[in-house]
Amino acid sequence: MNDTVAVALVTSLSTLTAAALAGSISAWTTSRQLRHQALLAGEERAEQRANAYRDMRRESYERFLSQADAAYRVLDSGWMARPFTEPPHWEAGFTARRELDEAYIRVRLVGPEQVAELGAVLVRSIGKEFRLHARIVGSRPDAPDCAAELDPSARAQALNARFATSGEFVAAAREALGAELLHMPGAVNTGRSDSGR
């Protein structure tokens, strides 16, 4: 075989080998980049879903607390009315409780269980305050005084229950929303807890 042909053949084979090797490396690099991009896209979608769910929870909690506040405002007007002249089936009170129940259903749906349980405690507390008010007003239907003056200790007891049940619900809701932030993809866990500060 001619030396020129042999050199040309070796050169051709090395060029083909180099091209094949470069193509393999390029394909491997591209594949790795695509896998990394797919992983990042998956994490981004998971983060978007977690953010949407957290926002839905926060909206549910806020709506529930807003409806509880509306029920408290109805109760306050009833406690201070001189005299209380509403019919036995107090329409504003019934409406406020129904709207609170509807908001509570959303809290139950989005959870978690501890928040839903404390929401139920708050709903029962408001119902109990409406019944307490009705009992006081019903015991002295012709009294010119407001219900808060007829039984100041009952009013104070109701206010304490409001503060306690609302505070417990808010604390549990904050904890639930904060726990979601810690478990989101990409969230930084410092290893410290609030109790350790």
N, C-alpha and C positions, 0 to 999 in steps of 0.2 A: 504494500500500500504506500502510496505517495505520502511524503511528510506533510505536504500542504493539505491533503485531504484529511489526514489524521488530526492536524491542528484544527482544521475547520470543524471536524466531527466533535472533538473535545470541547471546542468553544461553543458549539451548538448545544451539546448536552449540558454544559455548565450553565448556559443561559436559560435553558428550559428548566433545569433544576432550581436555579435561583428564582425564576418566575413562579414556579410551583410553590416553592417555600414562601415567597413573598405573598402569594395569593392565600396560602394557608394561614399565615400570620394575620393577614388583613381580615380574613373571614372569622378567625378566632376572636380578634379584637372587636370587630363589629358585633359578633354574637354576644360577647361579654358586655359591651355598651348597651345593647338592646335589652339584655336581661336586667342590667342595672336601671335603665330607664323604666322598664316594666315594674320593677320593684318600687321605685320612687313614685310612679303613677298609682300603684296599689296603695302605698302608704298615704298618698295625698287623698285618694278617694275615701280611705278609712277615716282619715282625719276630718274630711268634710262631712261624712256621715255622723261622726261623733260630735262635731260642732252643731250640726242640725238637730241631733237628739238632745244635746245639752240646752240648746236654745228653746226647743219645744218644752223641755222640763221647766226651764226658767219661766217661760210664758205661762205655763200651767200653774206654777206656784204663785206667780204674781197675780194672776187672775183670781185664784182662790183667796189670796190675802185681800185683794180688792173687794171681793164679794163679802168676806168676813167683816171688813171695815164698813161696808154698806149696811150689813145687818146690825153692827154696833151702833151706827148712826140712827137707824130706825129705833133701836132699843133706847138710845139716849133721848130721843124725842118723846118716846113713851114714858120713860122714867120721869121726865121733867114736865109733862103735860099737866095743866091745872084746869079743871080735873081731866082725867083721861076719859074721853067721850067716844072712843072708837068702838065699833061693834065687837061682840065676842070673837068673831073670826076676823081679826085685825088684818085687813087686806095688805097693807104695806109690810107687815111682819111676815105674812104668808109668802108674799112675793120675794122678799129678801132671803128667806130660808130656802125657797125653791131654787133661786139662782145660786145660792151657796152650795146646795146639793149638786147642781149641774157642774159647777166648777170643781167640786170634790171628785166627781166621777173621772174627770181628766187627770187629777192628781193620782188617783188609783191606777189609771192606765199607764202613766209614765213612771210611777214608782219613785224610788225603791220602797220596799215594804215598810220600813221604819217611818218614812215620810208619810206614807198613806195611813199608817196607824195613828200617827200624831195628828194628821188631818181629821181623822174620824173623831179623835178626842176633842178637837176644836169645834167640830160640827155639833157633837153632843153637848158641849159646854154652852154653845149659843142656844141650842134648843132648850136646855135647862134654864137659861136666863129668861127666855121668852115665857116658859111655864111659871117661873118664879114671879115675874112681873104680872102675869095674868092672875096668879093666886092672890097677890097683894091687892091688885085693883079689884078683883072679884070679892074680896073679903070686906071692902068698904066702898061700894059702888057710888054712894052719894057724898063721899068725902070731897071737900073742896081742895085738899092738899094734893100735891103730886105724889106718885108712888115712892120716889126717893125720900120724901119727908115722912111718908107713912111708915116706912121701914128702912131707916138709914143703914142698919147693919147688913140687911140683905143687899142693898145697893153696893156697899163696900165689898162684900163677899163676891158679888158678881164682877166687880172691877178687878179684884185680885185674880179671879179665875180667867178673865180675859187676858190679863198680863201674862200669866203663867202658860196658858195653852198656846197663845200666839208666839210667845218667846220660844217655847219648845219646838213648835213647828218650824219657825224661822231657823233655829239652830240646826235642826235635822236637814232642812232644805239646803242650807249653806254647805253642810258637810257632804251631802250627796253631790252637789255641783262641784265642790272642790275635789272630791274623790275622782270624779270624771276627768278633771283636768290632769290629775296625777297619772291616770291610766291611759291617756291619749298617746298615740304613736308619736315619738319624738319628744315627749315631755321629759323634763329633767327631774330626777328624784334625788333630792339632796341627802336623803337618809335621816333627816331630822324630822321630828314631829313637833306639833305646837306644845305638847306637854313637856318636851325636853328643853324648852327655852327658859 
